[in-house]
Amino acid sequence: MKLHVTVLGAGFGGLELSTLLSEALGDQLELTLIDQNDAFFFGFSKLDVLFGKKPAGAVKIPYQTIVKPGVIFRNSDWLGAQCAATLRIFASRIPARSTARPTDLGIDFGTEV
């Protein structure tokens, strides 16, 4: 039986958590990563765009290219997304650190949708 997880937000916290769970659970995971944007801009790369050193497309990393096994990406507004999940994770509250344990990550074990 697969663990169904929904991660809201594909910033540093959401990407880190998705990677940790994918590597730990592999085929036992069905994780949906939801973000209102279709790509990630690493913090300092925005300065290269701002000062005209690089075009936005050169520093934009599409989420479709960085998802892991057991992880699917959905480009959607968080409030409009209808997610059937047994585990809800609010990525904006997740510290971006590789030593994080699920109990450290603000996980809500509720089953309601």
C-alpha positions in Angstrom: 0.0 0.0 0.0 1.4 3.4 -1.0 1.6 6.4 1.2 -0.3 9.3 -0.3 1.3 12.7 0.4 0.5 16.2 -0.8 3.1 18.9 -0.4 1.9 22.5 -0.9 4.6 24.7 -2.2 7.7 23.8 -4.2 10.2 26.2 -2.6 13.3 25.0 -0.7 11.2 23.2 1.9 8.8 21.5 -0.4 11.6 20.3 -2.8 13.7 19.1 0.1 10.9 17.2 1.7 9.8 15.6 -1.6 13.4 14.5 -2.2 13.8 13.0 1.3 10.5 11.1 1.1 11.2 9.9 -2.4 14.6 8.6 -1.5 13.3 7.0 1.7 10.1 5.4 0.4 10.7 4.8 -3.3 7.9 2.8 -4.9 5.8 3.0 -1.7 5.2 6.7 -2.2 2.7 8.6 -4.2 3.6 12.3 -3.6 1.9 15.2 -5.3 3.9 18.4 -5.2 1.7 21.5 -5.9 2.9 25.0 -6.7 1.3 28.0 -8.3 4.4 28.5 -10.4 5.8 26.1 -13.0 9.5 26.7 -12.2 12.0 27.4 -9.5 14.3 30.4 -9.4 17.3 29.9 -7.1 17.6 33.0 -4.9 20.8 34.6 -6.2 20.1 33.8 -9.8 17.3 36.4 -9.7 20.1 39.1 -9.4 21.6 37.9 -12.6 18.3 38.5 -14.3 17.7 41.8 -12.6 21.1 43.2 -13.7 20.8 41.9 -17.2 23.6 39.3 -17.0 21.3 36.4 -17.9 17.8 36.0 -19.4 15.1 34.6 -17.1 14.9 31.4 -19.1 18.6 30.7 -18.4 18.0 30.5 -14.6 14.5 29.1 -14.5 14.4 25.4 -13.5 11.1 23.8 -14.5 9.6 21.7 -11.7 8.9 18.9 -14.3 12.7 18.4 -14.7 13.5 18.0 -11.0 10.8 15.7 -9.6 11.9 12.3 -8.2 10.5 8.8 -8.4 7.1 8.6 -6.7 6.6 12.3 -7.1 4.4 14.1 -9.5 4.2 17.9 -10.0 0.9 19.7 -10.4 0.9 23.4 -11.4 -2.1 24.7 -9.5 -3.3 27.5 -7.2 -3.0 26.0 -3.7 -6.4 27.2 -2.6 -8.1 25.8 -5.7 -6.4 22.4 -5.6 -8.5 19.5 -4.5 -6.1 17.0 -2.9 -7.2 13.6 -1.6 -4.3 12.9 0.8 -3.8 11.1 4.1 -0.9 13.4 5.0 -0.9 17.1 4.5 2.3 19.1 4.6 2.6 22.8 4.5 6.0 23.4 2.9 6.1 27.1 3.9 6.7 26.0 7.5 9.3 23.3 6.7 12.9 24.0 7.5 15.1 23.3 4.5 17.6 21.0 6.1 18.6 17.5 5.1 18.6 16.2 8.7 14.9 16.9 9.1 12.7 14.1 10.5 9.0 13.9 9.6 8.1 14.9 13.2 10.2 18.1 12.7 8.4 19.1 9.6 5.0 20.3 10.8 3.2 17.2 9.5 -0.5 17.0 10.1 -1.6 13.4 10.3 -5.3 14.2 9.8 -7.3 12.2 7.2 -9.9 14.8 6.3 -9.6 16.5 2.9 
